[in-house]
Amino acid sequence: MNYIQHLNSAFLQFNKDPHLNPTHISLYMALFQYWNINRFPQVFHVQRDEIMHMAKIGSKATYHRCLRELDSSKYILYLPSHNPYKGSKIKMLIFGTSGEQVVNKR
């Protein structure tokens, strides 16, 4: 997993998507950081309060709306748990990565 190439590709997608706002991008970046900290598992559990803090989101409604919208826009796969003691599952969808070393073409 080349995380720099993944982030560059994700930012290109964000730039093309007129429906995203800074809150979506902040939430995606918090989820990406959490994914990175946990060594890029295919699926991982998240705790709402922790991700909201990382993304600087103060409203539960905004958090859930942005998660659903990131899911429907195919940036993530969101699997809500509906259980307050068990975090929801997230699968980060892979953008533009390969096993190759990133090389500056200039």
PDB file as gemmi writes it, atoms N, CA and C in Angstrom:
CRYST1    1.000    1.000    1.000  90.00  90.00  90.00 P 1                      
ATOM      1  N   MET A   1       0.850  -1.179   0.000  1.00  0.00           N  
ATOM      2  CA  MET A   1       0.000   0.000   0.000  1.00  0.00           C  
ATOM      3  C   MET A   1       0.890   1.234   0.000  1.00  0.00           C  
ATOM      4  N   ASN A   2       0.831   2.002  -1.054  1.00  0.00           N  
ATOM      5  CA  ASN A   2       1.590   3.236  -1.137  1.00  0.00           C  
ATOM      6  C   ASN A   2       0.670   4.373  -0.700  1.00  0.00           C  
ATOM      7  N   TYR A   3       0.808   4.805   0.557  1.00  0.00           N  
ATOM      8  CA  TYR A   3      -0.151   5.760   1.082  1.00  0.00           C  
ATOM      9  C   TYR A   3      -0.013   7.145   0.468  1.00  0.00           C  
ATOM     10  N   ILE A   4       1.169   7.535   0.015  1.00  0.00           N  
ATOM     11  CA  ILE A   4       1.335   8.836  -0.631  1.00  0.00           C  
ATOM     12  C   ILE A   4       0.593   8.841  -1.964  1.00  0.00           C  
ATOM     13  N   GLN A   5       0.760   7.795  -2.731  1.00  0.00           N  
ATOM     14  CA  GLN A   5       0.066   7.699  -4.013  1.00  0.00           C  
ATOM     15  C   GLN A   5      -1.446   7.626  -3.789  1.00  0.00           C  
ATOM     16  N   HIS A   6      -1.862   6.901  -2.750  1.00  0.00           N  
ATOM     17  CA  HIS A   6      -3.293   6.816  -2.432  1.00  0.00           C  
ATOM     18  C   HIS A   6      -3.842   8.209  -2.105  1.00  0.00           C  
ATOM     19  N   LEU A   7      -3.150   8.952  -1.250  1.00  0.00           N  
ATOM     20  CA  LEU A   7      -3.622  10.292  -0.882  1.00  0.00           C  
ATOM     21  C   LEU A   7      -3.646  11.230  -2.080  1.00  0.00           C  
ATOM     22  N   ASN A   8      -2.617  11.184  -2.913  1.00  0.00           N  
ATOM     23  CA  ASN A   8      -2.604  12.026  -4.109  1.00  0.00           C  
ATOM     24  C   ASN A   8      -3.803  11.714  -5.001  1.00  0.00           C  
ATOM     25  N   SER A   9      -4.098  10.439  -5.179  1.00  0.00           N  
ATOM     26  CA  SER A   9      -5.246  10.041  -5.996  1.00  0.00           C  
ATOM     27  C   SER A   9      -6.567  10.446  -5.338  1.00  0.00           C  
ATOM     28  N   ALA A  10      -6.644  10.315  -4.031  1.00  0.00           N  
ATOM     29  CA  ALA A  10      -7.859  10.717  -3.314  1.00  0.00           C  
ATOM     30  C   ALA A  10      -8.077  12.225  -3.458  1.00  0.00           C  
ATOM     31  N   PHE A  11      -7.013  13.016  -3.339  1.00  0.00           N  
ATOM     32  CA  PHE A  11      -7.157  14.465  -3.494  1.00  0.00           C  
ATOM     33  C   PHE A  11      -7.589  14.840  -4.912  1.00  0.00           C  
ATOM     34  N   LEU A  12      -7.118  14.109  -5.915  1.00  0.00           N  
ATOM     35  CA  LEU A  12      -7.591  14.345  -7.280  1.00  0.00           C  
ATOM     36  C   LEU A  12      -9.086  14.072  -7.380  1.00  0.00           C  
ATOM     37  N   GLN A  13      -9.545  12.993  -6.735  1.00  0.00           N  
ATOM     38  CA  GLN A  13     -10.981  12.680  -6.728  1.00  0.00           C  
ATOM     39  C   GLN A  13     -11.773  13.769  -6.003  1.00  0.00           C  
ATOM     40  N   PHE A  14     -11.257  14.239  -4.870  1.00  0.00           N  
ATOM     41  CA  PHE A  14     -11.937  15.301  -4.118  1.00  0.00           C  
ATOM     42  C   PHE A  14     -12.099  16.545  -4.992  1.00  0.00           C  
ATOM     43  N   ASN A  15     -11.032  16.871  -5.731  1.00  0.00           N  
ATOM     44  CA  ASN A  15     -11.036  18.064  -6.566  1.00  0.00           C  
ATOM     45  C   ASN A  15     -12.100  17.981  -7.659  1.00  0.00           C  
ATOM     46  N   LYS A  16     -12.379  16.790  -8.156  1.00  0.00           N  
ATOM     47  CA  LYS A  16     -13.361  16.594  -9.222  1.00  0.00           C  
ATOM     48  C   LYS A  16     -14.800  16.531  -8.700  1.00  0.00           C  
ATOM     49  N   ASP A  17     -14.974  16.303  -7.403  1.00  0.00           N  
ATOM     50  CA  ASP A  17     -16.297  16.049  -6.826  1.00  0.00           C  
ATOM     51  C   ASP A  17     -16.898  17.337  -6.257  1.00  0.00           C  
ATOM     52  N   PRO A  18     -17.895  17.912  -6.943  1.00  0.00           N  
ATOM     53  CA  PRO A  18     -18.476  19.176  -6.464  1.00  0.00           C  
ATOM     54  C   PRO A  18     -19.354  19.015  -5.224  1.00  0.00           C  
ATOM     55  N   HIS A  19     -19.675  17.792  -4.834  1.00  0.00           N  
ATOM     56  CA  HIS A  19     -20.558  17.568  -3.691  1.00  0.00           C  
ATOM     57  C   HIS A  19     -19.817  17.550  -2.357  1.00  0.00           C  
ATOM     58  N   LEU A  20     -18.504  17.450  -2.391  1.00  0.00           N  
ATOM     59  CA  LEU A  20     -17.740  17.385  -1.145  1.00  0.00           C  
ATOM     60  C   LEU A  20     -17.482  18.779  -0.593  1.00  0.00           C  
ATOM     61  N   ASN A  21     -17.487  18.855   0.733  1.00  0.00           N  
ATOM     62  CA  ASN A  21     -17.122  20.103   1.390  1.00  0.00           C  
ATOM     63  C   ASN A  21     -15.948  19.811   2.341  1.00  0.00           C  
ATOM     64  N   PRO A  22     -15.403  20.822   2.992  1.00  0.00           N  
ATOM     65  CA  PRO A  22     -14.250  20.588   3.870  1.00  0.00           C  
ATOM     66  C   PRO A  22     -14.500  19.572   4.985  1.00  0.00           C  
ATOM     67  N   THR A  23     -15.732  19.445   5.441  1.00  0.00           N  
ATOM     68  CA  THR A  23     -16.040  18.478   6.498  1.00  0.00           C  
ATOM     69  C   THR A  23     -15.872  17.048   5.986  1.00  0.00           C  
ATOM     70  N   HIS A  24     -16.291  16.797   4.763  1.00  0.00           N  
ATOM     71  CA  HIS A  24     -16.094  15.470   4.169  1.00  0.00           C  
ATOM     72  C   HIS A  24     -14.600  15.135   4.095  1.00  0.00           C  
ATOM     73  N   ILE A  25     -13.821  16.097   3.633  1.00  0.00           N  
ATOM     74  CA  ILE A  25     -12.385  15.868   3.464  1.00  0.00           C  
ATOM     75  C   ILE A  25     -11.714  15.679   4.820  1.00  0.00           C  
ATOM     76  N   SER A  26     -12.107  16.469   5.799  1.00  0.00           N  
ATOM     77  CA  SER A  26     -11.565  16.323   7.145  1.00  0.00           C  
ATOM     78  C   SER A  26     -11.882  14.951   7.729  1.00  0.00           C  
ATOM     79  N   LEU A  27     -13.107  14.495   7.540  1.00  0.00           N  
ATOM     80  CA  LEU A  27     -13.505  13.171   8.032  1.00  0.00           C  
ATOM     81  C   LEU A  27     -12.726  12.082   7.301  1.00  0.00           C  
ATOM     82  N   TYR A  28     -12.595  12.211   5.990  1.00  0.00           N  
ATOM     83  CA  TYR A  28     -11.834  11.219   5.232  1.00  0.00           C  
ATOM     84  C   TYR A  28     -10.390  11.165   5.731  1.00  0.00           C  
ATOM     85  N   MET A  29      -9.796  12.323   5.973  1.00  0.00           N  
ATOM     86  CA  MET A  29      -8.405  12.359   6.431  1.00  0.00           C  
ATOM     87  C   MET A  29      -8.270  11.740   7.823  1.00  0.00           C  
ATOM     88  N   ALA A  30      -9.244  11.961   8.693  1.00  0.00           N  
ATOM     89  CA  ALA A  30      -9.216  11.341  10.024  1.00  0.00           C  
ATOM     90  C   ALA A  30      -9.329   9.820   9.896  1.00  0.00           C  
ATOM     91  N   LEU A  31     -10.212   9.351   9.013  1.00  0.00           N  
ATOM     92  CA  LEU A  31     -10.347   7.913   8.790  1.00  0.00           C  
ATOM     93  C   LEU A  31      -9.070   7.341   8.183  1.00  0.00           C  
ATOM     94  N   PHE A  32      -8.460   8.065   7.262  1.00  0.00           N  
ATOM     95  CA  PHE A  32      -7.210   7.613   6.657  1.00  0.00           C  
ATOM     96  C   PHE A  32      -6.115   7.508   7.714  1.00  0.00           C  
ATOM     97  N   GLN A  33      -6.020   8.504   8.583  1.00  0.00           N  
ATOM     98  CA  GLN A  33      -5.004   8.480   9.641  1.00  0.00           C  
ATOM     99  C   GLN A  33      -5.230   7.290  10.581  1.00  0.00           C  
ATOM    100  N   TYR A  34      -6.478   7.047  10.927  1.00  0.00           N  
ATOM    101  CA  TYR A  34      -6.815   5.923  11.804  1.00  0.00           C  
ATOM    102  C   TYR A  34      -6.459   4.602  11.121  1.00  0.00           C  
ATOM    103  N   TRP A  35      -6.726   4.505   9.822  1.00  0.00           N  
ATOM    104  CA  TRP A  35      -6.393   3.335   9.011  1.00  0.00           C  
ATOM    105  C   TRP A  35      -4.885   3.134   8.989  1.00  0.00           C  
ATOM    106  N   ASN A  36      -4.156   4.226   8.816  1.00  0.00           N  
ATOM    107  CA  ASN A  36      -2.693   4.191   8.798  1.00  0.00           C  
ATOM    108  C   ASN A  36      -2.145   3.737  10.153  1.00  0.00           C  
ATOM    109  N   ILE A  37      -2.647   4.297  11.238  1.00  0.00           N  
ATOM    110  CA  ILE A  37      -2.196   3.935  12.591  1.00  0.00           C  
ATOM    111  C   ILE A  37      -2.385   2.437  12.836  1.00  0.00           C  
ATOM    112  N   ASN A  38      -3.462   1.882  12.288  1.00  0.00           N  
ATOM    113  CA  ASN A  38      -3.773   0.469  12.479  1.00  0.00           C  
ATOM    114  C   ASN A  38      -3.166  -0.421  11.397  1.00  0.00           C  
ATOM    115  N   ARG A  39      -2.224   0.109  10.618  1.00  0.00           N  
ATOM    116  CA  ARG A  39      -1.457  -0.628   9.606  1.00  0.00           C  
ATOM    117  C   ARG A  39      -2.293  -1.158   8.446  1.00  0.00           C  
ATOM    118  N   PHE A  40      -3.241  -0.333   7.995  1.00  0.00           N  
ATOM    119  CA  PHE A  40      -4.008  -0.575   6.777  1.00  0.00           C  
ATOM    120  C   PHE A  40      -4.751  -1.915   6.722  1.00  0.00           C  
ATOM    121  N   PRO A  41      -5.557  -2.235   7.749  1.00  0.00           N  
ATOM    122  CA  PRO A  41      -6.359  -3.464   7.644  1.00  0.00           C  
ATOM    123  C   PRO A  41      -7.442  -3.282   6.579  1.00  0.00           C  
ATOM    124  N   GLN A  42      -7.954  -4.383   6.065  1.00  0.00           N  
ATOM    125  CA  GLN A  42      -9.015  -4.281   5.050  1.00  0.00           C  
ATOM    126  C   GLN A  42     -10.246  -3.593   5.618  1.00  0.00           C  
ATOM    127  N   VAL A  43     -10.655  -3.988   6.812  1.00  0.00           N  
ATOM    128  CA  VAL A  43     -11.806  -3.405   7.489  1.00  0.00           C  
ATOM    129  C   VAL A  43     -11.384  -3.118   8.920  1.00  0.00           C  
ATOM    130  N   PHE A  44     -11.839  -1.988   9.466  1.00  0.00           N  
ATOM    131  CA  PHE A  44     -11.484  -1.656  10.845  1.00  0.00           C  
ATOM    132  C   PHE A  44     -12.672  -1.016  11.556  1.00  0.00           C  
ATOM    133  N   HIS A  45     -12.685  -1.168  12.873  1.00  0.00           N  
ATOM    134  CA  HIS A  45     -13.725  -0.567  13.714  1.00  0.00           C  
ATOM    135  C   HIS A  45     -13.295   0.845  14.100  1.00  0.00           C  
ATOM    136  N   VAL A  46     -14.268   1.747  14.148  1.00  0.00           N  
ATOM    137  CA  VAL A  46     -13.993   3.115  14.582  1.00  0.00           C  
ATOM    138  C   VAL A  46     -14.886   3.463  15.765  1.00  0.00           C  
ATOM    139  N   GLN A  47     -14.370   4.318  16.608  1.00  0.00           N  
ATOM    140  CA  GLN A  47     -15.151   4.879  17.707  1.00  0.00           C  
ATOM    141  C   GLN A  47     -15.527   6.305  17.318  1.00  0.00           C  
ATOM    142  N   ARG A  48     -16.807   6.581  17.277  1.00  0.00           N  
ATOM    143  CA  ARG A  48     -17.320   7.869  16.807  1.00  0.00           C  
ATOM    144  C   ARG A  48     -16.633   9.053  17.474  1.00  0.00           C  
ATOM    145  N   ASP A  49     -16.545   9.048  18.796  1.00  0.00           N  
ATOM    146  CA  ASP A  49     -15.975  10.198  19.503  1.00  0.00           C  
ATOM    147  C   ASP A  49     -14.528  10.461  19.103  1.00  0.00           C  
ATOM    148  N   GLU A  50     -13.772   9.403  18.934  1.00  0.00           N  
ATOM    149  CA  GLU A  50     -12.363   9.546  18.567  1.00  0.00           C  
ATOM    150  C   GLU A  50     -12.217  10.124  17.157  1.00  0.00           C  
ATOM    151  N   ILE A  51     -12.984   9.611  16.207  1.00  0.00           N  
ATOM    152  CA  ILE A  51     -12.906  10.092  14.831  1.00  0.00           C  
ATOM    153  C   ILE A  51     -13.439  11.519  14.737  1.00  0.00           C  
ATOM    154  N   MET A  52     -14.522  11.816  15.449  1.00  0.00           N  
ATOM    155  CA  MET A  52     -15.050  13.182  15.446  1.00  0.00           C  
ATOM    156  C   MET A  52     -14.011  14.162  15.972  1.00  0.00           C  
ATOM    157  N   HIS A  53     -13.305  13.784  17.028  1.00  0.00           N  
ATOM    158  CA  HIS A  53     -12.253  14.638  17.583  1.00  0.00           C  
ATOM    159  C   HIS A  53     -11.128  14.845  16.565  1.00  0.00           C  
ATOM    160  N   MET A  54     -10.695  13.763  15.917  1.00  0.00           N  
ATOM    161  CA  MET A  54      -9.618  13.857  14.927  1.00  0.00           C  
ATOM    162  C   MET A  54     -10.027  14.729  13.737  1.00  0.00           C  
ATOM    163  N   ALA A  55     -11.296  14.645  13.333  1.00  0.00           N  
ATOM    164  CA  ALA A  55     -11.786  15.386  12.171  1.00  0.00           C  
ATOM    165  C   ALA A  55     -12.273  16.791  12.528  1.00  0.00           C  
ATOM    166  N   LYS A  56     -12.275  17.109  13.808  1.00  0.00           N  
ATOM    167  CA  LYS A  56     -12.762  18.413  14.282  1.00  0.00           C  
ATOM    168  C   LYS A  56     -14.233  18.625  13.917  1.00  0.00           C  
ATOM    169  N   ILE A  57     -15.024  17.570  14.089  1.00  0.00           N  
ATOM    170  CA  ILE A  57     -16.464  17.629  13.839  1.00  0.00           C  
ATOM    171  C   ILE A  57     -17.159  17.638  15.197  1.00  0.00           C  
ATOM    172  N   GLY A  58     -18.025  18.611  15.419  1.00  0.00           N  
ATOM    173  CA  GLY A  58     -18.676  18.750  16.715  1.00  0.00           C  
ATOM    174  C   GLY A  58     -20.075  18.179  16.795  1.00  0.00           C  
ATOM    175  N   SER A  59     -20.669  17.842  15.666  1.00  0.00           N  
ATOM    176  CA  SER A  59     -22.055  17.381  15.641  1.00  0.00           C  
ATOM    177  C   SER A  59     -22.135  15.924  15.196  1.00  0.00           C  
ATOM    178  N   LYS A  60     -22.861  15.122  15.977  1.00  0.00           N  
ATOM    179  CA  LYS A  60     -23.062  13.717  15.600  1.00  0.00           C  
ATOM    180  C   LYS A  60     -23.823  13.611  14.284  1.00  0.00           C  
ATOM    181  N   ALA A  61     -24.777  14.504  14.076  1.00  0.00           N  
ATOM    182  CA  ALA A  61     -25.565  14.480  12.838  1.00  0.00           C  
ATOM    183  C   ALA A  61     -24.666  14.752  11.627  1.00  0.00           C  
ATOM    184  N   THR A  62     -23.759  15.711  11.755  1.00  0.00           N  
ATOM    185  CA  THR A  62     -22.824  16.020  10.662  1.00  0.00           C  
ATOM    186  C   THR A  62     -21.899  14.847  10.403  1.00  0.00           C  
ATOM    187  N   TYR A  63     -21.407  14.242  11.465  1.00  0.00           N  
ATOM    188  CA  TYR A  63     -20.524  13.075  11.345  1.00  0.00           C  
ATOM    189  C   TYR A  63     -21.215  11.950  10.571  1.00  0.00           C  
ATOM    190  N   HIS A  64     -22.430  11.599  10.979  1.00  0.00           N  
ATOM    191  CA  HIS A  64     -23.143  10.505  10.334  1.00  0.00           C  
ATOM    192  C   HIS A  64     -23.539  10.855   8.895  1.00  0.00           C  
ATOM    193  N   ARG A  65     -23.937  12.098   8.660  1.00  0.00           N  
ATOM    194  CA  ARG A  65     -24.278  12.520   7.308  1.00  0.00           C  
ATOM    195  C   ARG A  65     -23.060  12.412   6.389  1.00  0.00           C  
ATOM    196  N   CYS A  66     -21.912  12.897   6.850  1.00  0.00           N  
ATOM    197  CA  CYS A  66     -20.699  12.851   6.026  1.00  0.00           C  
ATOM    198  C   CYS A  66     -20.234  11.416   5.790  1.00  0.00           C  
ATOM    199  N   LEU A  67     -20.348  10.549   6.790  1.00  0.00           N  
ATOM    200  CA  LEU A  67     -19.998   9.139   6.589  1.00  0.00           C  
ATOM    201  C   LEU A  67     -20.880   8.517   5.510  1.00  0.00           C  
ATOM    202  N   ARG A  68     -22.179   8.749   5.599  1.00  0.00           N  
ATOM    203  CA  ARG A  68     -23.106   8.193   4.599  1.00  0.00           C  
ATOM    204  C   ARG A  68     -22.804   8.744   3.205  1.00  0.00           C  
ATOM    205  N   GLU A  69     -22.478  10.030   3.125  1.00  0.00           N  
ATOM    206  CA  GLU A  69     -22.191  10.635   1.828  1.00  0.00           C  
ATOM    207  C   GLU A  69     -20.852  10.150   1.260  1.00  0.00           C  
ATOM    208  N   LEU A  70     -19.852   9.953   2.111  1.00  0.00           N  
ATOM    209  CA  LEU A  70     -18.586   9.376   1.643  1.00  0.00           C  
ATOM    210  C   LEU A  70     -18.817   7.948   1.144  1.00  0.00           C  
ATOM    211  N   ASP A  71     -19.690   7.225   1.822  1.00  0.00           N  
ATOM    212  CA  ASP A  71     -20.041   5.864   1.401  1.00  0.00           C  
ATOM    213  C   ASP A  71     -20.765   5.889   0.055  1.00  0.00           C  
ATOM    214  N   SER A  72     -21.757   6.733  -0.079  1.00  0.00           N  
ATOM    215  CA  SER A  72     -22.527   6.756  -1.330  1.00  0.00           C  
ATOM    216  C   SER A  72     -21.698   7.279  -2.504  1.00  0.00           C  
ATOM    217  N   SER A  73     -20.660   8.081  -2.219  1.00  0.00           N  
ATOM    218  CA  SER A  73     -19.768   8.588  -3.271  1.00  0.00           C  
ATOM    219  C   SER A  73     -18.610   7.646  -3.561  1.00  0.00           C  
ATOM    220  N   LYS A  74     -18.582   6.501  -2.881  1.00  0.00           N  
ATOM    221  CA  LYS A  74     -17.577   5.444  -3.106  1.00  0.00           C  
ATOM    222  C   LYS A  74     -16.154   5.832  -2.695  1.00  0.00           C  
ATOM    223  N   TYR A  75     -16.045   6.615  -1.617  1.00  0.00           N  
ATOM    224  CA  TYR A  75     -14.732   6.886  -1.034  1.00  0.00           C  
ATOM    225  C   TYR A  75     -14.412   5.861   0.053  1.00  0.00           C  
ATOM    226  N   ILE A  76     -15.473   5.413   0.738  1.00  0.00           N  
ATOM    227  CA  ILE A  76     -15.343   4.412   1.799  1.00  0.00           C  
ATOM    228  C   ILE A  76     -16.518   3.450   1.700  1.00  0.00           C  
ATOM    229  N   LEU A  77     -16.415   2.352   2.422  1.00  0.00           N  
ATOM    230  CA  LEU A  77     -17.552   1.473   2.640  1.00  0.00           C  
ATOM    231  C   LEU A  77     -17.860   1.581   4.125  1.00  0.00           C  
ATOM    232  N   TYR A  78     -19.045   2.078   4.446  1.00  0.00           N  
ATOM    233  CA  TYR A  78     -19.456   2.326   5.825  1.00  0.00           C  
ATOM    234  C   TYR A  78     -20.451   1.255   6.240  1.00  0.00           C  
ATOM    235  N   LEU A  79     -20.114   0.515   7.294  1.00  0.00           N  
ATOM    236  CA  LEU A  79     -20.972  -0.544   7.814  1.00  0.00           C  
ATOM    237  C   LEU A  79     -21.340  -0.191   9.261  1.00  0.00           C  
ATOM    238  N   PRO A  80     -22.459   0.537   9.449  1.00  0.00           N  
ATOM    239  CA  PRO A  80     -22.829   0.950  10.804  1.00  0.00           C  
ATOM    240  C   PRO A  80     -23.167  -0.234  11.696  1.00  0.00           C  
ATOM    241  N   SER A  81     -22.795  -0.138  12.969  1.00  0.00           N  
ATOM    242  CA  SER A  81     -23.054  -1.256  13.885  1.00  0.00           C  
ATOM    243  C   SER A  81     -24.394  -1.109  14.595  1.00  0.00           C  
ATOM    244  N   HIS A  82     -24.871   0.108  14.804  1.00  0.00           N  
ATOM    245  CA  HIS A  82     -26.096   0.386  15.563  1.00  0.00           C  
ATOM    246  C   HIS A  82     -25.997  -0.152  16.994  1.00  0.00           C  
ATOM    247  N   ASN A  83     -24.791  -0.371  17.464  1.00  0.00           N  
ATOM    248  CA  ASN A  83     -24.553  -0.855  18.823  1.00  0.00           C  
ATOM    249  C   ASN A  83     -23.600   0.135  19.490  1.00  0.00           C  
ATOM    250  N   PRO A  84     -24.030   0.784  20.585  1.00  0.00           N  
ATOM    251  CA  PRO A  84     -23.174   1.797  21.213  1.00  0.00           C  
ATOM    252  C   PRO A  84     -21.878   1.235  21.808  1.00  0.00           C  
ATOM    253  N   TYR A  85     -21.808  -0.067  22.008  1.00  0.00           N  
ATOM    254  CA  TYR A  85     -20.611  -0.666  22.606  1.00  0.00           C  
ATOM    255  C   TYR A  85     -19.646  -1.227  21.562  1.00  0.00           C  
ATOM    256  N   LYS A  86     -20.077  -1.256  20.319  1.00  0.00           N  
ATOM    257  CA  LYS A  86     -19.234  -1.790  19.255  1.00  0.00           C  
ATOM    258  C   LYS A  86     -19.185  -0.755  18.141  1.00  0.00           C  
ATOM    259  N   GLY A  87     -17.989  -0.329  17.777  1.00  0.00           N  
ATOM    260  CA  GLY A  87     -17.858   0.694  16.750  1.00  0.00           C  
ATOM    261  C   GLY A  87     -18.303   0.211  15.382  1.00  0.00           C  
ATOM    262  N   SER A  88     -18.653   1.161  14.541  1.00  0.00           N  
ATOM    263  CA  SER A  88     -18.992   0.845  13.162  1.00  0.00           C  
ATOM    264  C   SER A  88     -17.747   0.382  12.429  1.00  0.00           C  
ATOM    265  N   LYS A  89     -17.951  -0.318  11.316  1.00  0.00           N  
ATOM    266  CA  LYS A  89     -16.827  -0.780  10.509  1.00  0.00           C  
ATOM    267  C   LYS A  89     -16.662   0.135   9.301  1.00  0.00           C  
ATOM    268  N   ILE A  90     -15.410   0.329   8.931  1.00  0.00           N  
ATOM    269  CA  ILE A  90     -15.073   1.132   7.765  1.00  0.00           C  
ATOM    270  C   ILE A  90     -14.121   0.323   6.892  1.00  0.00           C  
ATOM    271  N   LYS A  91     -14.358   0.390   5.603  1.00  0.00           N  
ATOM    272  CA  LYS A  91     -13.398  -0.152   4.636  1.00  0.00           C  
ATOM    273  C   LYS A  91     -13.005   1.015   3.740  1.00  0.00           C  
ATOM    274  N   MET A  92     -11.719   1.307   3.707  1.00  0.00           N  
ATOM    275  CA  MET A  92     -11.226   2.379   2.856  1.00  0.00           C  
ATOM    276  C   MET A  92     -11.062   1.819   1.447  1.00  0.00           C  
ATOM    277  N   LEU A  93     -11.670   2.475   0.476  1.00  0.00           N  
ATOM    278  CA  LEU A  93     -11.520   2.039  -0.905  1.00  0.00           C  
ATOM    279  C   LEU A  93     -10.200   2.574  -1.443  1.00  0.00           C  
ATOM    280  N   ILE A  94      -9.495   1.785  -2.215  1.00  0.00           N  
ATOM    281  CA  ILE A  94      -8.140   2.087  -2.660  1.00  0.00           C  
ATOM    282  C   ILE A  94      -8.173   2.927  -3.933  1.00  0.00           C  
ATOM    283  N   PHE A  95      -7.391   3.996  -3.933  1.00  0.00           N  
ATOM    284  CA  PHE A  95      -7.276   4.882  -5.092  1.00  0.00           C  
ATOM    285  C   PHE A  95      -5.856   4.866  -5.627  1.00  0.00           C  
ATOM    286  N   GLY A  96      -5.683   4.582  -6.897  1.00  0.00           N  
ATOM    287  CA  GLY A  96      -4.445   4.769  -7.630  1.00  0.00           C  
ATOM    288  C   GLY A  96      -3.174   4.304  -6.971  1.00  0.00           C  
ATOM    289  N   THR A  97      -3.162   3.115  -6.396  1.00  0.00           N  
ATOM    290  CA  THR A  97      -1.945   2.639  -5.765  1.00  0.00           C  
ATOM    291  C   THR A  97      -1.449   1.393  -6.467  1.00  0.00           C  
ATOM    292  N   SER A  98      -0.191   1.181  -6.324  1.00  0.00           N  
ATOM    293  CA  SER A  98       0.427  -0.036  -6.845  1.00  0.00           C  
ATOM    294  C   SER A  98       1.590  -0.370  -5.938  1.00  0.00           C  
ATOM    295  N   GLY A  99       2.259  -1.433  -6.220  1.00  0.00           N  
ATOM    296  CA  GLY A  99       3.407  -1.813  -5.420  1.00  0.00           C  
ATOM    297  C   GLY A  99       4.684  -1.111  -5.837  1.00  0.00           C  
ATOM    298  N   GLU A 100       4.600  -0.242  -6.862  1.00  0.00           N  
ATOM    299  CA  GLU A 100       5.794   0.398  -7.387  1.00  0.00           C  
ATOM    300  C   GLU A 100       6.194   1.614  -6.556  1.00  0.00           C  
ATOM    301  N   GLN A 101       7.471   1.940  -6.599  1.00  0.00           N  
ATOM    302  CA  GLN A 101       7.989   3.143  -5.956  1.00  0.00           C  
ATOM    303  C   GLN A 101       7.476   4.363  -6.711  1.00  0.00           C  
ATOM    304  N   VAL A 102       7.067   5.386  -5.984  1.00  0.00           N  
ATOM    305  CA  VAL A 102       6.623   6.617  -6.610  1.00  0.00           C  
ATOM    306  C   VAL A 102       7.863   7.368  -7.100  1.00  0.00           C  
ATOM    307  N   VAL A 103       7.837   7.791  -8.351  1.00  0.00           N  
ATOM    308  CA  VAL A 103       8.970   8.498  -8.933  1.00  0.00           C  
ATOM    309  C   VAL A 103       8.476   9.817  -9.499  1.00  0.00           C  
ATOM    310  N   ASN A 104       9.202  10.903  -9.195  1.00  0.00           N  
ATOM    311  CA  ASN A 104       8.883  12.188  -9.760  1.00  0.00           C  
ATOM    312  C   ASN A 104       9.293  12.174 -11.231  1.00  0.00           C  
ATOM    313  N   LYS A 105       8.356  12.397 -12.140  1.00  0.00           N  
ATOM    314  CA  LYS A 105       8.611  12.296 -13.578  1.00  0.00           C  
ATOM    315  C   LYS A 105       9.405  13.476 -14.134  1.00  0.00           C  
ATOM    316  N   ARG A 106       9.612  14.529 -13.355  1.00  0.00           N  
ATOM    317  CA  ARG A 106      10.327  15.699 -13.859  1.00  0.00           C  
ATOM    318  C   ARG A 106      11.803  15.494 -13.827  1.00  0.00           C  
TER     319      ARG A 106                                                      
END                                                                             
